[in-house]
Amino acid sequence: MNHIYIEQKEFCTGCTACSNVCPQQCISFLEDEEGFLYPNVDESFCVECGKCKAVCPVKKERGDIPDENNIKVFACVNKDKKVLKESSSGGVFSLLAQKTIEKGGVVFGAAFNECWDVCHISITDSDEIFKFRGSKYVQSNMGDAFSSVKNFLNQGRQVLFSGTPCQIAGLNSYLGREYTNLVTCDFICTGVPSPKVFRAYRTHYERKFQEPILKISFRDKKYGWDAFSMVLCGTSKEYRKIRFFDPYIQAQYSHISLRPACYHCQFKKCNSNSDIKLADYWYVSQVHPEIAARDGVSLVIINGPKGQKLFDSVAPEMQIVESQIEHVYRTNASFAITAKEPVARKEYLQVVCHSNSSEDIVRWLEKHAKLSFKDKIVTRLRFFKHQMFTRK
């Protein structure tokens, strides 16, 4: 057998490089019982060329790892207060996207579709950049994004592609060579949660509201950047809980709802070879107290001249403080540390894999995320202290 075959799901990231490279277009992605997409080969059309196996970034030998001595690190804040407020952290990606489009380029990223599923799309109009703002705490459906990127690159268009580290590694493997007109941008990733669980969560609130969902935000900043809220809005009703108390956010932070491959990630640090890596600059006030932090600060890691050139072109529109790679290890553990599979995940899988009831899934999440009375008091006191401090 000379085609890709998933025997161990813990080593498939779902990047779609295999389906995009297939000359017969005989590889589709099907959702498993946990809600993640995996490749499926129609063997009646397969010619056993082996391209799908060869392109898999997990199976390929790792290329040169970036030298951390050549990496530049910055703390950045977008000066546009409106964009900053709408963004998850410091609003840097919107500036990168704007500059790319001004040059006649194309920007790829994760966005909600009309059904509130998260998919990778491309835009060429700056009025659509808002679709990429805000974190999407669910794995995106890539579709044919990689082949679309290649078509634009071969036309000579400038392309900015954003995604998870494994998606960037998949794109680089699929392209097979360096393109001077491509800039890749990923982020420090804890792991990607299940689309099935996300569907269950929003279905639960649609039924509770008895009206359609009109807005979803995983990172609403009403109470500040590092006390962000999960928000779902209907026409007249709203659900809002700060991250410490929202079951969906806590399921991700406790690593229960992640894709199996996330527990075996090969793309930590700068191993995806992205040109730019973004993240929240958590605890930035401990290392750079001179930068305003209430509405969000981006950690920006630049790897190479292409990323540096794009970053420099938007630098006048940001407050910037140069930082060090040592601070990244200190303030953002997910940069280097792979999520560990929690013991409670076995119980979680029993519910998620064997139930199509959104109520059963949400009920389990709520049970798991429920804090003890003592923890509730401590967490609320921390929250109120945080609010008083950030308003000074």
FIPA-340164 format. One record per residue (C-alpha): x, y, z. Coordinates in pm, whole numbers. Layout:
% residues N
+--------+--------+--------+
|   east |  north |     up |
+--------+--------+--------+
|      X |      Y |      Z |
...
+--------+--------+--------+
END
This chain:
% residues 392
+--------+--------+--------+
|   east |  north |     up |
+--------+--------+--------+
|      0 |      0 |      0 |
|    158 |    324 |   -117 |
|   -108 |    570 |     -4 |
|   -172 |    741 |    325 |
|   -356 |    532 |    582 |
|   -432 |    641 |    934 |
|   -348 |    362 |   1174 |
|   -260 |    587 |   1467 |
|   -478 |    896 |   1492 |
|   -243 |   1055 |   1740 |
|     -2 |   1134 |   1456 |
|   -245 |   1295 |   1207 |
|   -291 |   1670 |   1244 |
|   -555 |   1698 |    972 |
|   -350 |   1955 |    781 |
|   -489 |   1837 |    438 |
|   -151 |   1839 |    259 |
|   -222 |   1482 |    142 |
|   -559 |   1561 |    -19 |
|   -429 |   1878 |   -183 |
|   -132 |   1700 |   -341 |
|   -328 |   1400 |   -473 |
|   -325 |   1405 |   -857 |
|   -639 |   1188 |   -869 |
|   -828 |   1395 |   -612 |
|   -932 |   1072 |   -445 |
|   -864 |   1174 |    -84 |
|  -1149 |   1325 |    114 |
|  -1162 |   1417 |    481 |
|  -1425 |   1251 |    698 |
|  -1523 |   1337 |   1054 |
|  -1464 |   1069 |   1317 |
|  -1680 |   1004 |   1622 |
|  -1482 |   1263 |   1821 |
|  -1547 |   1535 |   1565 |
|  -1207 |   1564 |   1395 |
|  -1136 |   1524 |   1022 |
|   -910 |   1247 |    890 |
|   -810 |   1150 |    533 |
|   -999 |    875 |    353 |
|   -866 |    733 |     25 |
|  -1100 |    610 |   -247 |
|   -886 |    316 |   -355 |
|  -1084 |    264 |   -678 |
|   -928 |    587 |   -812 |
|   -589 |    572 |   -635 |
|   -288 |    507 |   -863 |
|    -53 |    441 |   -569 |
|    180 |    728 |   -666 |
|    282 |    774 |   -302 |
|    264 |   1154 |   -310 |
|     22 |   1168 |    -17 |
|    258 |    969 |    205 |
|    561 |   1168 |     97 |
|    403 |   1508 |    166 |
|    283 |   1431 |    521 |
|    470 |   1678 |    748 |
|    453 |   1438 |   1043 |
|    618 |   1156 |    849 |
|    884 |   1373 |    680 |
|   1231 |   1418 |    820 |
|   1258 |   1745 |   1005 |
|   1452 |   2013 |    814 |
|   1677 |   2274 |    962 |
|   1547 |   2401 |   1295 |
|   1564 |   2781 |   1324 |
|   1857 |   2907 |   1530 |
|   1710 |   3091 |   1828 |
|   2005 |   3330 |   1819 |
|   1871 |   3464 |   1490 |
|   1512 |   3502 |   1609 |
|   1381 |   3844 |   1708 |
|   1113 |   3893 |   1974 |
|    886 |   4194 |   2035 |
|    596 |   4305 |   2252 |
|    350 |   4497 |   2032 |
|     23 |   4688 |   2059 |
|   -182 |   4819 |   1766 |
|   -234 |   5195 |   1805 |
|   -585 |   5169 |   1658 |
|   -798 |   5127 |   1970 |
|  -1101 |   4988 |   1784 |
|   -899 |   4713 |   1614 |
|   -717 |   4642 |   1940 |
|  -1047 |   4596 |   2123 |
|  -1178 |   4355 |   1858 |
|   -858 |   4149 |   1850 |
|   -760 |   3866 |   2083 |
|   -431 |   4017 |   2195 |
|   -244 |   4316 |   2054 |
|   -405 |   4345 |   1710 |
|    -89 |   4276 |   1509 |
|   -233 |   4035 |   1252 |
|   -483 |   4294 |   1125 |
|   -191 |   4524 |   1038 |
|     -5 |   4245 |    856 |
|   -320 |   4159 |    661 |
|   -391 |   4523 |    575 |
|    -40 |   4575 |    438 |
|    -57 |   4255 |    231 |
|   -389 |   4358 |     74 |
|   -261 |   4710 |      2 |
|     10 |   4547 |   -210 |
|   -252 |   4356 |   -410 |
|   -205 |   4042 |   -208 |
|   -425 |   3766 |    -66 |
|   -472 |   3678 |    302 |
|   -571 |   3333 |    429 |
|   -701 |   3261 |    777 |
|   -965 |   3096 |    994 |
|  -1311 |   3252 |    995 |
|  -1670 |   3164 |   1081 |
|  -1899 |   3071 |    793 |
|  -2273 |   3138 |    784 |
|  -2337 |   2827 |    998 |
|  -2077 |   2928 |   1261 |
|  -1839 |   2653 |   1155 |
|  -1472 |   2757 |   1139 |
|  -1312 |   2728 |    794 |
|  -1004 |   2860 |    622 |
|  -1091 |   3132 |    370 |
|   -906 |   3387 |    159 |
|   -976 |   3760 |    131 |
|   -852 |   4040 |    -95 |
|  -1057 |   4325 |     51 |
|   -945 |   4507 |    366 |
|  -1310 |   4546 |    470 |
|  -1311 |   4170 |    538 |
|  -1011 |   4160 |    773 |
|  -1249 |   4170 |   1070 |
|  -1339 |   3806 |    992 |
|   -995 |   3698 |   1112 |
|   -998 |   3897 |   1434 |
|  -1047 |   3709 |   1758 |
|   -930 |   3359 |   1841 |
|  -1123 |   3062 |   1704 |
|  -1100 |   2795 |   1972 |
|  -1188 |   2506 |   1740 |
|  -1000 |   2329 |   1460 |
|  -1067 |   2490 |   1123 |
|  -1171 |   2302 |    811 |
|   -891 |   2363 |    559 |
|  -1068 |   2246 |    243 |
|   -853 |   2322 |    -65 |
|   -673 |   2619 |     94 |
|   -324 |   2481 |     18 |
|   -385 |   2439 |   -356 |
|   -549 |   2782 |   -366 |
|   -239 |   2933 |   -202 |
|    -19 |   2770 |   -465 |
|   -231 |   2906 |   -749 |
|   -203 |   3262 |   -615 |
|    172 |   3226 |   -560 |
|    224 |   3099 |   -915 |
|     32 |   3405 |  -1040 |
|    291 |   3621 |   -866 |
|     47 |   3744 |   -598 |
|    172 |   3823 |   -248 |
|     19 |   3577 |      2 |
|     -6 |   3595 |    380 |
|   -116 |   3260 |    522 |
|   -207 |   3219 |    888 |
|   -280 |   2896 |   1070 |
|   -170 |   2660 |   1344 |
|    195 |   2545 |   1349 |
|     99 |   2205 |   1205 |
|    -98 |   2374 |    926 |
|    204 |   2589 |    840 |
|    426 |   2279 |    837 |
|    172 |   2109 |    611 |
|    161 |   2403 |    371 |
|    541 |   2425 |    351 |
|    561 |   2051 |    283 |
|    291 |   2071 |     17 |
|    457 |   2364 |   -163 |
|    792 |   2185 |   -156 |
|   1001 |   2497 |   -209 |
|   1056 |   2852 |    -88 |
|    835 |   3126 |   -235 |
|    958 |   3482 |   -198 |
|    599 |   3611 |   -225 |
|    469 |   3399 |     66 |
|    472 |   3499 |    433 |
|    348 |   3239 |    681 |
|    215 |   3332 |   1022 |
|    126 |   3090 |   1300 |
|     78 |   3125 |   1676 |
|    181 |   2961 |   2000 |
|    -71 |   2680 |   2013 |
|   -197 |   2487 |   2314 |
|   -399 |   2255 |   2089 |
|   -716 |   2254 |   1878 |
|  -1055 |   2161 |   2030 |
|  -1317 |   1940 |   1864 |
|  -1562 |   2092 |   1612 |
|  -1825 |   1844 |   1736 |
|  -1802 |   1982 |   2089 |
|  -1821 |   2338 |   1959 |
|  -2133 |   2252 |   1756 |
|  -2291 |   2098 |   2065 |
|  -2211 |   2409 |   2269 |
|  -2366 |   2657 |   2029 |
|  -2667 |   2427 |   1961 |
|  -2725 |   2414 |   2336 |
|  -2750 |   2793 |   2355 |
|  -2958 |   2826 |   2039 |
|  -3214 |   2601 |   2205 |
|  -3183 |   2781 |   2534 |
|  -3227 |   3121 |   2366 |
|  -3497 |   2984 |   2131 |
|  -3346 |   3208 |   1866 |
|  -3050 |   3188 |   1627 |
|  -2695 |   3276 |   1729 |
|  -2587 |   3609 |   1577 |
|  -2248 |   3656 |   1743 |
|  -1980 |   3433 |   1895 |
|  -1665 |   3558 |   2063 |
|  -1418 |   3335 |   2241 |
|  -1215 |   3633 |   2359 |
|  -1443 |   3926 |   2443 |
|  -1249 |   4201 |   2624 |
|  -1529 |   4375 |   2813 |
|  -1355 |   4293 |   3143 |
|  -1003 |   4325 |   3001 |
|   -764 |   4123 |   2791 |
|   -650 |   3867 |   3049 |
|   -998 |   3831 |   3201 |
|  -1165 |   3770 |   2866 |
|  -1513 |   3624 |   2829 |
|  -1685 |   3362 |   2616 |
|  -1986 |   3532 |   2455 |
|  -2278 |   3399 |   2249 |
|  -2551 |   3641 |   2144 |
|  -2895 |   3587 |   1996 |
|  -3133 |   3856 |   1876 |
|  -3236 |   3945 |   2231 |
|  -3042 |   3716 |   2465 |
|  -2677 |   3686 |   2562 |
|  -2455 |   3431 |   2733 |
|  -2135 |   3571 |   2885 |
|  -1889 |   3412 |   3125 |
|  -1530 |   3504 |   3197 |
|  -1281 |   3237 |   3100 |
|  -1240 |   3104 |   3454 |
|  -1603 |   2991 |   3461 |
|  -1690 |   2898 |   3102 |
|  -1701 |   2516 |   3053 |
|  -1595 |   2524 |   2686 |
|  -1289 |   2741 |   2752 |
|  -1197 |   2535 |   3057 |
|  -1221 |   2212 |   2853 |
|   -958 |   2350 |   2618 |
|   -737 |   2489 |   2893 |
|   -749 |   2157 |   3079 |
|   -656 |   1989 |   2745 |
|   -953 |   1750 |   2749 |
|  -1112 |   1846 |   2414 |
|   -797 |   1857 |   2201 |
|   -717 |   1657 |   1886 |
|   -515 |   1341 |   1969 |
|   -217 |   1473 |   1770 |
|   -195 |   1773 |   2002 |
|    -63 |   1543 |   2277 |
|    225 |   1447 |   2045 |
|    293 |   1782 |   1876 |
|    613 |   1797 |   1671 |
|    586 |   2167 |   1593 |
|    660 |   2341 |   1922 |
|    902 |   2632 |   1954 |
|    973 |   2750 |   1598 |
|    973 |   2404 |   1441 |
|    699 |   2489 |   1192 |
|    941 |   2730 |   1019 |
|    681 |   3005 |   1002 |
|    804 |   3354 |    915 |
|    609 |   3516 |   1200 |
|    472 |   3365 |   1519 |
|    212 |   3549 |   1725 |
|     74 |   3497 |   2074 |
|    -63 |   3672 |   2378 |
|    225 |   3820 |   2575 |
|    103 |   3689 |   2910 |
|    264 |   3840 |   3220 |
|    417 |   4109 |   3000 |
|    402 |   4358 |   3288 |
|    657 |   4144 |   3472 |
|    919 |   4182 |   3199 |
|    807 |   4500 |   3015 |
|    612 |   4721 |   3256 |
|    657 |   5014 |   3019 |
|    395 |   4881 |   2773 |
|     21 |   4935 |   2829 |
|   -135 |   4592 |   2883 |
|   -504 |   4620 |   2973 |
|   -648 |   4582 |   2622 |
|   -396 |   4326 |   2499 |
|    -33 |   4284 |   2404 |
|     96 |   4065 |   2122 |
|    409 |   3857 |   2149 |
|    572 |   3864 |   1805 |
|    851 |   3626 |   1705 |
|   1024 |   3700 |   1375 |
|   1206 |   3420 |   1195 |
|   1391 |   3540 |    888 |
|   1397 |   3833 |    643 |
|   1049 |   3786 |    489 |
|    878 |   3812 |    824 |
|   1102 |   4101 |    928 |
|   1026 |   4297 |    612 |
|    649 |   4271 |    660 |
|    680 |   4349 |   1032 |
|    894 |   4658 |    963 |
|    637 |   4786 |    713 |
|    368 |   4806 |    985 |
|    596 |   4906 |   1274 |
|    492 |   5276 |   1271 |
|    135 |   5171 |   1349 |
|    232 |   4988 |   1670 |
|    378 |   5052 |   2011 |
|    682 |   4822 |   2011 |
|    921 |   4704 |   2279 |
|   1201 |   4467 |   2183 |
|   1208 |   4155 |   2398 |
|   1410 |   3832 |   2433 |
|   1346 |   3465 |   2361 |
|   1414 |   3388 |   2729 |
|   1100 |   3583 |   2818 |
|    895 |   3368 |   2578 |
|    988 |   3053 |   2769 |
|    912 |   3228 |   3096 |
|    573 |   3379 |   3008 |
|    420 |   3135 |   2758 |
|    467 |   2769 |   2851 |
|    289 |   2638 |   2538 |
|    576 |   2770 |   2327 |
|    786 |   2468 |   2424 |
|    568 |   2233 |   2629 |
|    327 |   1985 |   2468 |
|    -16 |   1941 |   2625 |
|    -53 |   1627 |   2832 |
|   -357 |   1405 |   2790 |
|   -559 |   1433 |   3113 |
|   -695 |   1129 |   3295 |
|  -1050 |   1268 |   3264 |
|  -1029 |   1249 |   2884 |
|  -1131 |    881 |   2888 |
|  -1460 |    972 |   3052 |
|  -1497 |   1267 |   2814 |
|  -1455 |   1038 |   2510 |
|  -1723 |    803 |   2640 |
|  -1968 |   1092 |   2627 |
|  -1853 |   1270 |   2310 |
|  -1793 |    963 |   2093 |
|  -2113 |    785 |   2188 |
|  -2362 |   1069 |   2197 |
|  -2518 |   1295 |   1939 |
|  -2695 |   1487 |   2211 |
|  -2566 |   1840 |   2255 |
|  -2723 |   1845 |   2600 |
|  -2525 |   1539 |   2715 |
|  -2198 |   1688 |   2591 |
|  -2256 |   2031 |   2746 |
|  -2375 |   1874 |   3072 |
|  -2049 |   1680 |   3096 |
|  -1843 |   1993 |   3024 |
|  -2030 |   2185 |   3291 |
|  -1976 |   1905 |   3541 |
|  -1604 |   1889 |   3467 |
|  -1556 |   2268 |   3477 |
|  -1750 |   2312 |   3802 |
|  -1531 |   2471 |   4067 |
|  -1544 |   2397 |   4436 |
|  -1699 |   2665 |   4656 |
|  -1353 |   2763 |   4781 |
|  -1212 |   2789 |   4428 |
|  -1509 |   2999 |   4319 |
|  -1449 |   3247 |   4600 |
|  -1073 |   3264 |   4531 |
|  -1128 |   3306 |   4157 |
|  -1387 |   3581 |   4200 |
|  -1165 |   3768 |   4444 |
|   -877 |   3747 |   4193 |
|  -1109 |   3875 |   3922 |
|  -1232 |   4173 |   4127 |
|   -874 |   4255 |   4230 |
|   -770 |   4240 |   3867 |
|  -1053 |   4476 |   3765 |
|   -960 |   4730 |   4033 |
|   -593 |   4715 |   3938 |
|   -644 |   4753 |   3561 |
|   -878 |   5051 |   3600 |
|   -624 |   5257 |   3794 |
+--------+--------+--------+
END
